[in-house]
């Protein structure tokens, strides 16, 4: 396409950037500038337009979503806006959850996790709310930070498979399988929230209205669920390294 068509094509898909920013920004603290996220998303959109190859059989919006999201997440990580102490705490909690799960042989309850952390339940919920923002709690970011995978597409969907090398494809599918297995073992409400957020693409507020709980409580549960998944992936990584 010529320069004029390219510019028009970009303008036609700017709403996609705002949509993705809206979903990512939900879990972030108020000090993160939304305009900065939009700027990063626009950069991702431009990259997607310039790199897109329709002959690969992938829809542009699907491919562009992965590139936009990846650019935004990379921008957030490069700014290092979350305190390192809180990032460290998030990892420690994930490890405790993984160890507790291995010890009791099942998914631990909120109360059991709080006890293992030597915290009151309300304090644990408050910590989950803090970690939700600090860790950019999402399946996409969790997968992107997995030690065995450096994907071009930090998303669980299969939208960019056609752009991957055979090695990336194999590793991605294995990681999908592992995460799917872990999700199947989660408590019903946590699975329901993941399905509503990642499959139905509802906001945390909409999910809260459906479940009859507050938006902040949905955020806590979402963060706790991602913490469980991170813990299982860390455990799996340690097993693979033995």
Buried (B, 14 or more C-beta within 10 A) or exposed (E): EEEEEEEEBBEEBEEBBEBBBEBBBBBBEEEBEBEBBBBBBBBBBBBBBEEBEEEEEBEBEBBBBBBBBBBBBBBBBEEEBBEEEBBEBBBEBBBBBBBBBEEEEEBBEBEBBBBBBEBEEEEBBEBBBBBBBBBBBBBBBBBBBBEEBEBBBBBBBBBBBEBBEEEBBEBBEEBBEBBEEBBEEBBEEBBBBBEBBBEEEBBBBBBBBBBEBEBBBBBBBBBBBBBBBBBBBBBBEEEEEE
